[in-house]
Amino acid sequence: MKVGKPIGTTLLVMGMVLALAGGALAGGKLGKVIDKSNWQEIEGLIPNSALERVKAGDYTVQLATLDFDPAQYQPPWVTESYKKNAGKYIINEKSEIADAGTGKLAKVVIGLPFPPNEINKDDPKAVEKILHNGFTMRDAYGSMTTKGQRLALFTPAKYERHIEIQYWAQPFYGHPKTATLDNPSDYQNISLILVTEPYDMAGTAMMTWRYKTSKPDTLFGYVPAIRRVRRMTPAGRSDSLFGTDFTRDDGNWSGFDGKIPEFEWKLVGETEMLAEFLSTDISMAERNKDGAWKAEDNGPDYPVFGSERPDWEGVSWWNMKSVWVKRPVWIVEGQSKNPYYNYGKTVSYIDKDTFIGIWKDIYDRSGQHWKTINMSALILESRDKSYKACLIGYWRIVDEINNRATLILQHNEGKFVWLQNDPRVKPADFTLGGFQRRCK
């Protein structure tokens, strides 16, 4: 995606028409546009930091309703798990997923371990169940690759620069195939990031081994200048990733990718919030020659940001095509037990059905509001309806103190770069030997 290159209005409209002609399914209706003239109508439905930007004219919010239930746009083994996994698992004293009958660590989990309708505000383990569902919802789509994923950096006036990466991940929970994988180390997910652009950063790489147990992550880094793989400390997960506003602990479905027992948690309550969807339309899912699933190229989900619209007077990082839909959420408050962790309190608004962290407020150690994060949703369906997905379209991380933003984009040059259930990914890719081969 050429973020920052202006697109004329005529070309934009033509592109949208062509995308719709490509087979997208209409899935909702547009409502009122909220801007600085009527911002009061969404007060309480988005965080105060985002509302202030609507009042200032930085953002406009296109309200919409959907004609479908996003919770039903999941792989069949996820929707089936709502019944099959009822009462099957518990959270043990180490915040791990355990078998309800034996109390032992759950070695295999297919779909979600905790059906959404079983999580309630009076459960003392509700937060742990919500966060574990967030991990497992991501992993339920199977092995993952991206080629050309972008971390795009913006100032209010313009797109500034980007870092392009390749990403590989192999889960050991969630997807049916994970039950057949040899896993003596009790991995939950193993992943690898390789920077390909810009030139001065190309070749930098990181690998993470995340465990099903409470054991801390094992991390490795490769720096081209010294041509060596080095063991990294997991304590740095709140540090800036490659100089962006994003940290490793901001990832994952729920907006939290840390270790659950390393934080103090509180379930604040439940409410409704506006969630960002890339489109009211259901995008077509396509299968490539290797058998991996992706969104159609140049589909209705393809975003257009303010930096690409010369007539736009708001901030450059705002998506001009997204729609906002009211969703039920859990309100989860967390704070790291590590006194050197960069974040203070975080408040996450996590969708009660999809477990996407639709908003996250982040405060610094002094209590000042620092960042606002939100994630957009993308709905996919194959032509034969055998494959359905509710994925994250992109992450938006806004540094409210320094007035800048980072977007993690799954679209690049008109293509959706996130491949789900990619059979080319093998656990051997994430050994030290496999990591070193990627780094060369």
C-alpha positions as a LaTeX table, in Angstrom:
\begin{tabular}{lrrr}
\hline
Residue & $x$ (\AA) & $y$ (\AA) & $z$ (\AA) \\
\hline
Met1 & 0.00 & 0.00 & 0.00 \\
Lys2 & 1.46 & 3.37 & $-1.00$ \\
Val3 & 0.57 & 5.30 & 2.10 \\
Gly4 & 1.02 & 9.01 & 1.52 \\
Lys5 & 0.45 & 9.08 & $-2.24$ \\
Pro6 & $-2.64$ & 11.23 & $-3.02$ \\
Ile7 & $-5.55$ & 9.52 & $-4.70$ \\
Gly8 & $-7.97$ & 11.61 & $-6.73$ \\
Thr9 & $-11.65$ & 11.48 & $-5.87$ \\
Thr10 & $-12.61$ & 10.03 & $-9.26$ \\
Leu11 & $-10.06$ & 7.24 & $-8.97$ \\
Leu12 & $-11.17$ & 6.53 & $-5.42$ \\
Val13 & $-14.81$ & 6.12 & $-6.44$ \\
Met14 & $-13.85$ & 3.97 & $-9.41$ \\
Gly15 & $-11.74$ & 1.75 & $-7.17$ \\
Met16 & $-14.59$ & 1.28 & $-4.74$ \\
Val17 & $-16.98$ & 0.35 & $-7.55$ \\
Leu18 & $-14.53$ & $-2.15$ & $-8.99$ \\
Ala19 & $-13.96$ & $-3.67$ & $-5.55$ \\
Leu20 & $-17.67$ & $-4.14$ & $-5.02$ \\
Ala21 & $-18.00$ & $-5.65$ & $-8.47$ \\
Gly22 & $-15.36$ & $-8.20$ & $-7.49$ \\
Gly23 & $-17.81$ & $-10.20$ & $-5.43$ \\
Ala24 & $-18.08$ & $-8.59$ & $-2.00$ \\
Leu25 & $-21.33$ & $-9.27$ & $-0.17$ \\
Ala26 & $-23.35$ & $-6.35$ & 1.17 \\
Gly27 & $-23.53$ & $-6.76$ & 4.90 \\
Gly28 & $-24.89$ & $-3.58$ & 6.49 \\
Lys29 & $-26.26$ & $-0.06$ & 6.27 \\
Leu30 & $-24.60$ & 3.33 & 6.70 \\
Gly31 & $-25.96$ & 5.72 & 9.27 \\
Lys32 & $-25.10$ & 9.21 & 10.46 \\
Val33 & $-21.67$ & 10.83 & 10.11 \\
Ile34 & $-20.36$ & 12.19 & 13.41 \\
Asp35 & $-17.96$ & 15.13 & 13.32 \\
Lys36 & $-17.13$ & 18.22 & 15.37 \\
Ser37 & $-20.65$ & 19.58 & 14.87 \\
Asn38 & $-22.44$ & 16.67 & 16.56 \\
Trp39 & $-19.77$ & 14.88 & 18.59 \\
Gln40 & $-22.04$ & 14.72 & 21.65 \\
Glu41 & $-23.99$ & 11.89 & 20.01 \\
Ile42 & $-21.15$ & 9.40 & 20.57 \\
Glu43 & $-20.02$ & 10.59 & 23.99 \\
Gly44 & $-19.31$ & 7.51 & 26.11 \\
Leu45 & $-19.08$ & 5.25 & 23.05 \\
Ile46 & $-15.40$ & 5.93 & 22.34 \\
Pro47 & $-12.56$ & 6.79 & 24.76 \\
Asn48 & $-12.28$ & 10.45 & 25.79 \\
Ser49 & $-8.97$ & 10.84 & 23.94 \\
Ala50 & $-10.62$ & 9.82 & 20.65 \\
Leu51 & $-13.71$ & 11.92 & 21.39 \\
Glu52 & $-11.51$ & 14.99 & 21.84 \\
Arg53 & $-10.12$ & 14.41 & 18.37 \\
Val54 & $-13.63$ & 14.22 & 16.91 \\
Lys55 & $-14.42$ & 17.54 & 18.65 \\
Ala56 & $-11.25$ & 19.05 & 17.16 \\
Gly57 & $-12.01$ & 17.84 & 13.62 \\
Asp58 & $-9.17$ & 15.31 & 13.56 \\
Tyr59 & $-11.57$ & 12.38 & 13.15 \\
Thr60 & $-14.99$ & 11.82 & 11.63 \\
Val61 & $-16.98$ & 8.71 & 12.50 \\
Gln62 & $-19.25$ & 7.00 & 9.96 \\
Leu63 & $-21.85$ & 5.12 & 11.98 \\
Ala64 & $-23.23$ & 1.85 & 10.57 \\
Thr65 & $-25.18$ & $-1.27$ & 11.40 \\
Leu66 & $-24.35$ & $-4.80$ & 10.25 \\
Asp67 & $-26.78$ & $-7.30$ & 8.79 \\
Phe68 & $-24.77$ & $-10.20$ & 10.21 \\
Asp69 & $-23.29$ & $-11.32$ & 13.51 \\
Pro70 & $-19.46$ & $-11.02$ & 13.51 \\
Ala71 & $-19.31$ & $-13.77$ & 16.14 \\
Gln72 & $-20.62$ & $-16.24$ & 13.55 \\
Tyr73 & $-17.88$ & $-15.31$ & 11.06 \\
Gln74 & $-15.40$ & $-17.73$ & 12.54 \\
Pro75 & $-14.02$ & $-21.10$ & 11.40 \\
Pro76 & $-16.42$ & $-23.98$ & 12.15 \\
Trp77 & $-14.17$ & $-25.42$ & 14.87 \\
Val78 & $-14.46$ & $-22.08$ & 16.73 \\
Thr79 & $-18.27$ & $-21.87$ & 16.61 \\
Glu80 & $-18.49$ & $-25.59$ & 17.45 \\
Ser81 & $-16.28$ & $-25.03$ & 20.50 \\
Tyr82 & $-18.98$ & $-22.83$ & 22.05 \\
Lys83 & $-20.77$ & $-26.11$ & 22.88 \\
Lys84 & $-17.95$ & $-28.67$ & 22.84 \\
Asn85 & $-15.77$ & $-26.77$ & 25.29 \\
Ala86 & $-18.53$ & $-25.82$ & 27.72 \\
Gly87 & $-17.21$ & $-26.54$ & 31.20 \\
Lys88 & $-14.19$ & $-28.40$ & 29.80 \\
Tyr89 & $-11.43$ & $-26.06$ & 31.02 \\
Ile90 & $-10.58$ & $-23.96$ & 34.05 \\
Ile91 & $-7.96$ & $-21.35$ & 34.96 \\
Asn92 & $-5.51$ & $-22.73$ & 37.51 \\
Glu93 & $-3.60$ & $-20.84$ & 40.20 \\
Lys94 & $-0.84$ & $-20.00$ & 37.70 \\
Ser95 & $-3.32$ & $-18.40$ & 35.24 \\
Glu96 & $-2.87$ & $-21.34$ & 32.84 \\
Ile97 & $-5.57$ & $-23.20$ & 30.92 \\
Ala98 & $-6.13$ & $-26.50$ & 32.73 \\
Asp99 & $-8.39$ & $-29.51$ & 32.25 \\
Ala100 & $-11.47$ & $-29.17$ & 34.46 \\
Gly101 & $-11.46$ & $-32.86$ & 35.33 \\
Thr102 & $-7.80$ & $-33.40$ & 36.21 \\
Gly103 & $-6.58$ & $-29.88$ & 36.95 \\
Lys104 & $-3.54$ & $-30.56$ & 34.75 \\
Leu105 & $-2.26$ & $-28.23$ & 32.01 \\
Ala106 & $-4.42$ & $-28.49$ & 28.90 \\
Lys107 & $-2.19$ & $-29.88$ & 26.15 \\
Val108 & $-4.75$ & $-29.50$ & 23.34 \\
Val109 & $-7.43$ & $-26.84$ & 22.93 \\
Ile110 & $-9.46$ & $-26.64$ & 19.72 \\
Gly111 & $-11.45$ & $-23.46$ & 19.21 \\
Leu112 & $-12.02$ & $-21.22$ & 22.23 \\
Pro113 & $-11.34$ & $-22.71$ & 25.67 \\
Phe114 & $-14.05$ & $-20.58$ & 27.30 \\
Pro115 & $-17.37$ & $-20.18$ & 25.44 \\
Pro116 & $-18.34$ & $-16.47$ & 25.44 \\
Asn117 & $-21.69$ & $-17.06$ & 27.13 \\
Glu118 & $-19.95$ & $-18.76$ & 30.08 \\
Ile119 & $-17.88$ & $-15.70$ & 31.01 \\
Asn120 & $-19.62$ & $-13.49$ & 33.56 \\
Lys121 & $-18.63$ & $-10.47$ & 35.62 \\
Asp122 & $-18.93$ & $-12.35$ & 38.93 \\
Asp123 & $-16.31$ & $-14.94$ & 37.95 \\
Pro124 & $-13.00$ & $-14.17$ & 39.74 \\
Lys125 & $-11.18$ & $-15.69$ & 36.75 \\
Ala126 & $-13.15$ & $-13.74$ & 34.13 \\
Val127 & $-10.23$ & $-11.55$ & 33.00 \\
Glu128 & $-7.90$ & $-14.52$ & 32.54 \\
Lys129 & $-10.58$ & $-16.29$ & 30.48 \\
Ile130 & $-11.12$ & $-13.21$ & 28.31 \\
Leu131 & $-7.39$ & $-12.81$ & 27.64 \\
His132 & $-6.83$ & $-16.51$ & 26.97 \\
Asn133 & $-9.72$ & $-16.41$ & 24.50 \\
Gly134 & $-7.98$ & $-13.47$ & 22.82 \\
Phe135 & $-4.80$ & $-15.52$ & 22.38 \\
Thr136 & $-6.69$ & $-18.57$ & 21.18 \\
Met137 & $-8.97$ & $-16.69$ & 18.76 \\
Arg138 & $-5.85$ & $-15.49$ & 16.95 \\
Asp139 & $-4.29$ & $-18.95$ & 16.97 \\
Ala140 & $-7.51$ & $-20.68$ & 15.88 \\
Tyr141 & $-6.83$ & $-19.54$ & 12.31 \\
Gly142 & $-3.69$ & $-21.65$ & 12.20 \\
Ser143 & $-0.18$ & $-20.87$ & 11.05 \\
Met144 & 0.31 & $-17.36$ & 9.78 \\
Thr145 & 2.61 & $-15.50$ & 7.41 \\
Thr146 & 2.83 & $-11.94$ & 6.15 \\
Lys147 & 5.06 & $-10.64$ & 3.40 \\
Gly148 & 5.16 & $-6.88$ & 3.11 \\
Gln149 & 3.36 & $-6.04$ & 6.35 \\
Arg150 & 3.99 & $-2.38$ & 7.16 \\
Leu151 & 4.51 & $-0.42$ & 10.33 \\
Ala152 & 3.62 & 3.04 & 8.98 \\
Leu153 & 4.54 & 6.13 & 10.99 \\
Phe154 & 2.50 & 9.34 & 10.78 \\
Thr155 & 2.60 & 12.91 & 12.03 \\
Pro156 & $-0.75$ & 14.76 & 12.05 \\
Ala157 & 0.01 & 16.37 & 8.68 \\
Lys158 & 1.57 & 13.54 & 6.72 \\
Tyr159 & 2.68 & 9.96 & 6.35 \\
Glu160 & 6.33 & 10.02 & 7.32 \\
Arg161 & 7.98 & 6.65 & 6.74 \\
His162 & 7.48 & 2.92 & 7.12 \\
Ile163 & 9.20 & $-0.22$ & 8.27 \\
Glu164 & 8.38 & $-3.31$ & 6.24 \\
Ile165 & 8.50 & $-6.75$ & 7.81 \\
Gln166 & 7.89 & $-10.40$ & 7.15 \\
Tyr167 & 6.21 & $-12.41$ & 9.88 \\
Trp168 & 5.77 & $-16.11$ & 10.55 \\
Ala169 & 3.84 & $-17.74$ & 13.41 \\
Gln170 & 2.98 & $-21.30$ & 14.41 \\
Pro171 & 0.34 & $-21.78$ & 17.13 \\
Phe172 & $-0.12$ & $-24.86$ & 19.33 \\
Tyr173 & $-3.63$ & $-24.01$ & 20.55 \\
Gly174 & $-6.85$ & $-23.24$ & 18.71 \\
His175 & $-6.56$ & $-24.81$ & 15.25 \\
Pro176 & $-7.39$ & $-28.53$ & 14.72 \\
Lys177 & $-3.97$ & $-29.20$ & 13.17 \\
Thr178 & $-2.23$ & $-28.16$ & 16.39 \\
Ala179 & $-3.43$ & $-31.41$ & 17.99 \\
Thr180 & $-1.09$ & $-33.34$ & 15.67 \\
Leu181 & 2.05 & $-31.28$ & 16.33 \\
Asp182 & 4.91 & $-32.60$ & 18.43 \\
Asn183 & 5.27 & $-30.11$ & 21.29 \\
Pro184 & 7.55 & $-31.35$ & 24.10 \\
Ser185 & 8.36 & $-27.78$ & 25.15 \\
Asp186 & 4.68 & $-26.89$ & 25.71 \\
Tyr187 & 4.78 & $-23.96$ & 23.32 \\
Gln188 & 1.63 & $-21.89$ & 22.98 \\
Asn189 & 2.84 & $-19.91$ & 19.97 \\
Ile190 & 6.20 & $-19.40$ & 18.29 \\
Ser191 & 6.85 & $-16.47$ & 15.98 \\
Leu192 & 9.51 & $-14.71$ & 13.96 \\
Ile193 & 9.81 & $-11.14$ & 12.63 \\
Leu194 & 12.27 & $-10.10$ & 9.91 \\
Val195 & 12.74 & $-6.47$ & 8.83 \\
Thr196 & 13.13 & $-6.02$ & 5.05 \\
Glu197 & 12.92 & $-2.19$ & 4.77 \\
Pro198 & 14.38 & 0.42 & 5.19 \\
Tyr199 & 17.89 & $-0.39$ & 4.05 \\
Asp200 & 19.61 & 0.57 & 7.32 \\
Met201 & 17.36 & $-1.81$ & 9.31 \\
Ala202 & 17.01 & $-4.66$ & 6.83 \\
Gly203 & 18.00 & $-8.03$ & 8.27 \\
Thr204 & 17.11 & $-7.20$ & 11.87 \\
Ala205 & 15.09 & $-10.09$ & 13.27 \\
Met206 & 13.40 & $-11.34$ & 16.43 \\
Met207 & 12.04 & $-14.74$ & 17.44 \\
Thr208 & 9.70 & $-15.50$ & 20.37 \\
Trp209 & 8.87 & $-18.77$ & 22.08 \\
Arg210 & 5.66 & $-18.34$ & 24.09 \\
Tyr211 & 4.73 & $-21.17$ & 26.48 \\
Lys212 & 1.38 & $-22.61$ & 27.61 \\
Thr213 & 2.77 & $-22.54$ & 31.14 \\
Ser214 & 3.54 & $-19.48$ & 33.29 \\
Lys215 & 7.18 & $-19.74$ & 32.20 \\
Pro216 & 8.48 & $-16.38$ & 30.81 \\
Asp217 & 8.92 & $-16.04$ & 27.06 \\
Thr218 & 12.21 & $-16.97$ & 25.43 \\
Leu219 & 13.33 & $-14.30$ & 22.94 \\
Phe220 & 16.17 & $-14.09$ & 20.46 \\
Gly221 & 17.38 & $-11.17$ & 18.37 \\
Tyr222 & 19.62 & $-10.84$ & 15.33 \\
Val223 & 21.46 & $-7.62$ & 14.48 \\
Pro224 & 23.08 & $-7.59$ & 11.00 \\
Ala225 & 25.94 & $-5.32$ & 12.10 \\
Ile226 & 27.37 & $-8.00$ & 14.39 \\
Arg227 & 25.98 & $-11.00$ & 12.47 \\
Arg228 & 25.12 & $-12.78$ & 15.70 \\
Val229 & 22.00 & $-14.18$ & 17.35 \\
Arg230 & 21.63 & $-12.96$ & 20.92 \\
Arg231 & 19.28 & $-14.02$ & 23.72 \\
Met232 & 17.01 & $-11.11$ & 24.72 \\
Thr233 & 15.29 & $-10.35$ & 28.00 \\
Pro234 & 11.49 & $-10.71$ & 28.06 \\
Ala235 & 11.38 & $-7.64$ & 30.32 \\
Gly236 & 11.72 & $-5.45$ & 27.21 \\
Arg237 & 8.27 & $-6.27$ & 25.82 \\
Ser238 & 7.03 & $-2.77$ & 26.68 \\
Asp239 & 9.87 & $-1.13$ & 24.73 \\
Ser240 & 9.25 & 0.54 & 21.39 \\
Leu241 & 9.38 & $-1.92$ & 18.48 \\
Phe242 & 11.85 & $-0.71$ & 15.84 \\
Gly243 & 11.38 & 2.91 & 16.91 \\
Thr244 & 7.58 & 2.92 & 16.41 \\
Asp245 & 4.78 & 3.65 & 18.89 \\
Phe246 & 4.00 & $-0.09$ & 19.02 \\
Thr247 & 5.38 & $-2.54$ & 21.58 \\
Arg248 & 5.32 & $-6.33$ & 21.50 \\
Asp249 & 2.83 & $-6.41$ & 24.38 \\
Asp250 & 0.35 & $-4.34$ & 22.31 \\
Gly251 & $-0.15$ & $-7.13$ & 19.79 \\
Asn252 & $-2.57$ & $-10.03$ & 19.64 \\
Trp253 & $-6.36$ & $-10.06$ & 19.23 \\
Ser254 & $-7.24$ & $-8.45$ & 22.56 \\
Gly255 & $-4.56$ & $-5.77$ & 22.39 \\
Phe256 & $-2.51$ & $-7.60$ & 25.03 \\
Asp257 & 0.30 & $-9.99$ & 24.16 \\
Gly258 & 2.12 & $-10.28$ & 27.46 \\
Lys259 & 2.17 & $-13.02$ & 30.08 \\
Ile260 & $-1.06$ & $-12.96$ & 32.07 \\
Pro261 & 0.37 & $-13.81$ & 35.56 \\
Glu262 & 2.89 & $-10.95$ & 35.29 \\
Phe263 & 0.07 & $-8.39$ & 35.67 \\
Glu264 & $-2.53$ & $-7.36$ & 38.22 \\
Trp265 & $-5.99$ & $-7.53$ & 36.62 \\
Lys266 & $-9.40$ & $-6.07$ & 37.36 \\
Leu267 & $-12.68$ & $-6.54$ & 35.50 \\
Val268 & $-14.14$ & $-3.03$ & 35.61 \\
Gly269 & $-17.44$ & $-4.00$ & 34.00 \\
Glu270 & $-19.23$ & $-4.26$ & 30.68 \\
Thr271 & $-20.74$ & $-1.71$ & 28.30 \\
Glu272 & $-21.16$ & $-0.87$ & 24.61 \\
Met273 & $-18.54$ & 0.90 & 22.50 \\
Leu274 & $-18.12$ & 1.80 & 18.85 \\
Ala275 & $-15.83$ & $-0.63$ & 17.03 \\
Glu276 & $-14.10$ & 0.06 & 13.73 \\
Phe277 & $-14.84$ & $-2.21$ & 10.75 \\
Leu278 & $-13.03$ & $-1.81$ & 7.46 \\
Ser279 & $-16.33$ & $-2.04$ & 5.61 \\
Thr280 & $-19.98$ & $-3.00$ & 6.03 \\
Asp281 & $-19.32$ & $-5.44$ & 3.21 \\
Ile282 & $-18.14$ & $-9.00$ & 3.68 \\
Ser283 & $-14.92$ & $-9.41$ & 1.72 \\
Met284 & $-14.22$ & $-12.46$ & $-0.38$ \\
Ala285 & $-11.72$ & $-14.92$ & 1.02 \\
Glu286 & $-9.38$ & $-16.42$ & $-1.55$ \\
Arg287 & $-7.17$ & $-19.49$ & $-1.27$ \\
Asn288 & $-3.75$ & $-19.31$ & $-2.86$ \\
Lys289 & $-1.90$ & $-22.13$ & $-4.61$ \\
Asp290 & $-0.35$ & $-23.26$ & $-1.30$ \\
Gly291 & $-3.73$ & $-23.56$ & 0.40 \\
Ala292 & $-3.48$ & $-20.46$ & 2.63 \\
Trp293 & $-6.42$ & $-18.07$ & 2.99 \\
Lys294 & $-6.34$ & $-14.32$ & 2.43 \\
Ala295 & $-8.64$ & $-11.42$ & 1.58 \\
Glu296 & $-9.17$ & $-10.59$ & $-2.08$ \\
Asp297 & $-6.81$ & $-7.97$ & $-3.50$ \\
Asn298 & $-8.23$ & $-4.44$ & $-3.79$ \\
Gly299 & $-11.37$ & $-5.56$ & $-1.96$ \\
Pro300 & $-13.82$ & $-3.28$ & $-0.11$ \\
Asp301 & $-11.69$ & $-3.66$ & 3.01 \\
Tyr302 & $-8.82$ & $-1.75$ & 1.38 \\
Pro303 & $-8.36$ & 1.41 & 3.50 \\
Val304 & $-7.79$ & 4.98 & 2.34 \\
Phe305 & $-6.06$ & 7.20 & 4.89 \\
Gly306 & $-6.15$ & 10.94 & 5.33 \\
Ser307 & $-2.63$ & 11.30 & 3.95 \\
Glu308 & $-4.01$ & 10.12 & 0.59 \\
Arg309 & $-6.81$ & 12.69 & 0.46 \\
Pro310 & $-5.73$ & 16.27 & $-0.35$ \\
Asp311 & $-9.20$ & 17.54 & 0.63 \\
Trp312 & $-9.10$ & 16.00 & 4.13 \\
Glu313 & $-8.52$ & 18.45 & 7.00 \\
Gly314 & $-8.15$ & 15.92 & 9.81 \\
Val315 & $-5.10$ & 13.90 & 10.83 \\
Ser316 & $-3.21$ & 11.88 & 8.27 \\
Trp317 & $-3.62$ & 8.50 & 10.01 \\
Trp318 & $-7.43$ & 8.40 & 9.91 \\
Asn319 & $-9.10$ & 5.83 & 7.62 \\
Met320 & $-11.63$ & 7.58 & 5.37 \\
Lys321 & $-13.45$ & 4.35 & 4.46 \\
Ser322 & $-13.98$ & 2.62 & 7.79 \\
Val323 & $-17.36$ & 2.35 & 9.53 \\
Trp324 & $-18.19$ & 2.27 & 13.22 \\
Val325 & $-20.55$ & $-0.26$ & 14.74 \\
Lys326 & $-21.81$ & $-0.48$ & 18.32 \\
Arg327 & $-20.50$ & $-3.63$ & 20.02 \\
Pro328 & $-20.75$ & $-5.17$ & 23.54 \\
Val329 & $-17.42$ & $-5.08$ & 25.38 \\
Trp330 & $-15.69$ & $-6.14$ & 28.57 \\
Ile331 & $-13.73$ & $-3.36$ & 30.33 \\
Val332 & $-10.44$ & $-4.80$ & 31.61 \\
Glu333 & $-7.88$ & $-2.90$ & 33.67 \\
Gly334 & $-4.32$ & $-4.15$ & 33.99 \\
Gln335 & $-0.99$ & $-3.08$ & 35.44 \\
Ser336 & 2.37 & $-4.81$ & 35.26 \\
Lys337 & 3.92 & $-6.11$ & 38.46 \\
Asn338 & 7.34 & $-5.14$ & 37.03 \\
Pro339 & 8.37 & $-1.69$ & 38.38 \\
Tyr340 & 10.46 & $-1.11$ & 35.24 \\
Tyr341 & 7.62 & $-1.74$ & 32.80 \\
Asn342 & 7.10 & 1.34 & 30.60 \\
Tyr343 & 3.32 & 1.39 & 30.88 \\
Gly344 & 1.35 & 2.23 & 33.97 \\
Lys345 & $-2.34$ & 1.35 & 34.00 \\
Thr346 & $-4.02$ & 0.10 & 30.83 \\
Val347 & $-7.78$ & $-0.01$ & 30.23 \\
Ser348 & $-8.92$ & $-2.33$ & 27.42 \\
Tyr349 & $-12.36$ & $-2.56$ & 25.81 \\
Ile350 & $-12.55$ & $-6.11$ & 24.47 \\
Asp351 & $-15.39$ & $-7.33$ & 22.24 \\
Lys352 & $-17.41$ & $-9.92$ & 24.18 \\
Asp353 & $-17.92$ & $-12.14$ & 21.11 \\
Thr354 & $-14.86$ & $-11.71$ & 18.84 \\
Phe355 & $-12.35$ & $-10.90$ & 21.65 \\
Ile356 & $-10.83$ & $-8.13$ & 19.52 \\
Gly357 & $-9.53$ & $-5.30$ & 21.70 \\
Ile358 & $-11.45$ & $-2.57$ & 19.95 \\
Trp359 & $-9.96$ & 0.16 & 22.19 \\
Lys360 & $-7.13$ & 0.40 & 24.70 \\
Asp361 & $-6.17$ & 3.38 & 26.86 \\
Ile362 & $-2.56$ & 3.39 & 28.05 \\
Tyr363 & $-1.20$ & 5.55 & 30.88 \\
Asp364 & 2.42 & 6.20 & 31.76 \\
Arg365 & 3.94 & 5.43 & 35.16 \\
Ser366 & 2.96 & 8.89 & 36.48 \\
Gly367 & $-0.71$ & 8.33 & 35.57 \\
Gln368 & $-0.80$ & 10.60 & 32.51 \\
His369 & $-2.75$ & 9.30 & 29.52 \\
Trp370 & $-0.16$ & 8.32 & 26.92 \\
Lys371 & $-1.55$ & 6.23 & 24.05 \\
Thr372 & $-4.85$ & 5.27 & 22.50 \\
Ile373 & $-4.93$ & 2.00 & 20.56 \\
Asn374 & $-7.73$ & 0.62 & 18.45 \\
Met375 & $-8.02$ & $-2.32$ & 16.09 \\
Ser376 & $-10.25$ & $-2.57$ & 13.05 \\
Ala377 & $-12.21$ & $-5.68$ & 12.12 \\
Leu378 & $-12.26$ & $-7.35$ & 8.70 \\
Ile379 & $-14.95$ & $-9.89$ & 7.80 \\
Leu380 & $-14.19$ & $-12.60$ & 5.23 \\
Glu381 & $-16.15$ & $-15.39$ & 3.56 \\
Ser382 & $-15.26$ & $-17.78$ & 0.74 \\
Arg383 & $-17.56$ & $-18.07$ & $-2.25$ \\
Asp384 & $-18.69$ & $-21.53$ & $-1.18$ \\
Lys385 & $-19.15$ & $-20.28$ & 2.42 \\
Ser386 & $-16.87$ & $-23.03$ & 3.74 \\
Tyr387 & $-14.44$ & $-20.49$ & 5.22 \\
Lys388 & $-15.36$ & $-17.53$ & 7.40 \\
Ala389 & $-13.16$ & $-15.19$ & 9.38 \\
Cys390 & $-13.30$ & $-12.10$ & 11.56 \\
Leu391 & $-9.74$ & $-10.77$ & 11.46 \\
Ile392 & $-7.89$ & $-7.61$ & 12.46 \\
Gly393 & $-7.54$ & $-5.22$ & 9.52 \\
Tyr394 & $-4.91$ & $-3.05$ & 11.19 \\
Trp395 & $-3.71$ & $-1.70$ & 14.53 \\
Arg396 & $-3.74$ & 2.08 & 15.13 \\
Ile397 & $-1.49$ & 3.30 & 17.97 \\
Val398 & $-1.77$ & 7.02 & 18.71 \\
Asp399 & 0.78 & 8.69 & 20.97 \\
Glu400 & $-1.42$ & 11.42 & 22.44 \\
Ile401 & 1.46 & 13.15 & 24.25 \\
Asn402 & 3.72 & 13.49 & 21.20 \\
Asn403 & 0.83 & 13.76 & 18.69 \\
Arg404 & 1.88 & 11.03 & 16.28 \\
Ala405 & 0.72 & 7.54 & 15.30 \\
Thr406 & 1.83 & 4.14 & 14.05 \\
Leu407 & $-0.40$ & 1.90 & 11.94 \\
Ile408 & 0.35 & $-1.79$ & 11.49 \\
Leu409 & $-1.09$ & $-2.49$ & 8.07 \\
Gln410 & $-2.14$ & $-5.83$ & 6.60 \\
His411 & $-2.63$ & $-4.19$ & 3.17 \\
Asn412 & 0.25 & $-3.26$ & 0.88 \\
Glu413 & 0.08 & $-2.06$ & $-2.74$ \\
Gly414 & $-3.53$ & $-3.16$ & $-3.06$ \\
Lys415 & $-2.92$ & $-6.63$ & $-1.63$ \\
Phe416 & $-3.92$ & $-8.16$ & 1.69 \\
Val417 & $-0.64$ & $-9.61$ & 2.95 \\
Trp418 & $-1.85$ & $-11.66$ & 5.92 \\
Leu419 & $-2.06$ & $-15.37$ & 5.05 \\
Gln420 & $-4.00$ & $-17.67$ & 7.39 \\
Asn421 & $-3.43$ & $-21.41$ & 7.80 \\
Asp422 & $-0.31$ & $-21.30$ & 5.64 \\
Pro423 & 0.90 & $-24.90$ & 5.20 \\
Arg424 & 4.43 & $-23.73$ & 4.36 \\
Val425 & 5.03 & $-22.86$ & 8.02 \\
Lys426 & 6.76 & $-25.63$ & 9.98 \\
Pro427 & 7.76 & $-25.76$ & 13.67 \\
Ala428 & 11.37 & $-26.40$ & 12.53 \\
Asp429 & 11.41 & $-22.85$ & 11.13 \\
Phe430 & 11.49 & $-21.57$ & 14.72 \\
Thr431 & 14.48 & $-23.49$ & 16.03 \\
Leu432 & 17.74 & $-21.61$ & 16.48 \\
Gly433 & 18.94 & $-23.14$ & 13.23 \\
Gly434 & 15.79 & $-22.09$ & 11.39 \\
Phe435 & 16.07 & $-18.58$ & 12.81 \\
Gln436 & 19.69 & $-18.25$ & 11.68 \\
Arg437 & 18.76 & $-19.32$ & 8.17 \\
Arg438 & 16.10 & $-16.59$ & 8.00 \\
Cys439 & 18.59 & $-14.02$ & 9.24 \\
Lys440 & 21.17 & $-14.56$ & 6.52 \\
\hline
\end{tabular}
